Amino acid sequence: MSIAAARIHEVPDDLLSAIDFCYQQGWTDGLPVVPPVVDRVDAMAARDGRPPETVIARHPATGLTLSLHAAATNAMMAGCLPEYFPVLVAAFEAMDRPDFNFHGSTASTGGSAPLIVVSGPIVDEIGMNADVNLFGPGNRANSTIGRASRLILRNVFQMMPGVSDKSTQGNPGKYSFCIAERARDNPWPLLCTAQGYPDGVSSVTVYAGGGFCNVENHGGNTPEQVLGAIADAMANYGCITLGQSVVILAPEHMRIIGNAGWSRERTQDFLFTRAKRSVDGMKSVGKYRDSEYDKQHAAGAHRLVETGFLHRGMGPDDILVTMGGGDAGGHSCFIPSWSRGRGSLMQHKAIGASANSN
Amino acid sequence: MRLYDPTSAAAKRTLTRAARLADLEGKTIGILDNGKLNAIEMLREVATLFEQRHGCTVKGVYHKSNASAPAPKNTLVAAAKEVDFLITGLGD
C-alpha cells in the first residue's frame, strides 16, 4: 500500500464505536484492536526513517506486498508502541527471504505460526520479557509484536482462515508468538553475537513454529539427563522430520548445563545425536521415506549422522538453542518446525539495519 | 475519527490463462511432481488415463524442491516449451 493509495475511513469520534467498526470490517484476530487513527499510524511508520511506501515483504504466490505504512497500521492495531516497530520490520524483512517460504508456512494445513525471537540490547530498551511466563501473556512488547505479525498476515497478505490459511488445527502461537532471549545469568554468547552481528546490534530470528512442547525434568542433574529428555521430545514420532528445531532452556536446566561447562555447540551436538528414530521405528508408524533417509545420509552428511537412524534435522546447526523463562522450574520447551521438515528455514536479521534512522 | 484501512489492495499483476487446447489427441504431457508423499504415483496414474484414452505421451517429469512454494519460473518455462500440457496435484 503506497501512502498515496492509503484508504481512510471516517468514523464517529467515539472509541468504542471505532472498535466496533474494526470488527465489522473483519480487521481483527477476534480480539479488539486499537483503531488505527491516522496521526498515530504516521508516527509509527516514521520511526523507521524510510519512506512509508517502502516495501519490506512480498507474498510470493499472490504478489501482495507489505509497505512500512501497512506494517505500521497493523502494528498500531495490535497495540504496539513506536519503539517496537523496528523489531516488527526486521522480522518481516527476514520472513521475506525465499528460504523462509512465507507462502507455504502461512497457508499450510500444518498450521505454523511465525515465532519471533529477539536477542540483544533492544530487549531491555523496549521492555521485552525474557523471564518468568516467557511465552505467556502480560508483557506489552512481546504480546503486541507477535500479534502485529498475525494481523499483517491476515490483513495485508490476506491469509484468511478457511480461504488461504488452511491450518487443520492451527496453534495458539497464531495469536502471538514472540519472545526475548534471556541475557541475565546466560552462560552462552547471545544469539545476536553467535549470529555474527557486531556488539550492540540486536537481532530477530523468525521460525515457522508448529506448536509448543513443554519438556519437564525436575530429576535430571546432569547435562545428559536434562538434554536427554529434550532430545526425546524432539524425536517423538509426531514431530520428527528433517526439519529444524528451537529449544528454549529453562534457567534451571541451563544452570546444570552451564555449570558443567557445556557450550552451545556441544549442546547442539548432543541433541542432534540423541534426537533420532530407527528406520524400523519410523516404518512402524508409517513415516519412513527412502528419500528423506537418503537426503540425510548422502555424501557430505554430518559426521554425527548414524546409519540406520533418522535424526531430527540435517545437523546440529539446525537446532537453535538458548535460554529463557523464570528462575524456578525444570520446564524447558521444544518448538517443532512447521509440518514436514525443511519447507521453511529459520532466518535472522539485524534490527534497525535497513532503516536510515531509528 | 480518521482510520487507515489496514488491508491490502489487490496485487498489481496481470495473470492470464493459457489458451485452451482444441483437443487432447496425441498431445504430449508433462508431470509436475511437488514431492509430496504420493504425488508422483497419483500423477502417473492420471497420465496413464490420458495415454489410454487420448493417445497422449508423457514427455517430461518436472520436480519442485518444495511442495508449498511456487514452481520455479525456469521449470515452468522449460515445461511450456517441451510439452503440450502439464499435470500437477498435491498427492497427500
Interface residues (C-beta under 8 A of the other chain):
Chain A: M1 A5 A6 R7 I8 H9 E10 V11 P12 D13 D14 A18 F21 C22 Q25 W27 P35 P36 V37 V38 V41 H59 P60 A61 T62 G63 L64 T65 L66 H69 A70 T73 N74 M77 P98 N101 H103 G104 S105 A107 S108 L151 N155 V156 F157 Q158 R289 R342 G343
Chain B: M1 R2 L3 Y4 D5 P6 T7 S8 A9 A11 K12 R13 L37 N66 A67 S68 A69 P70
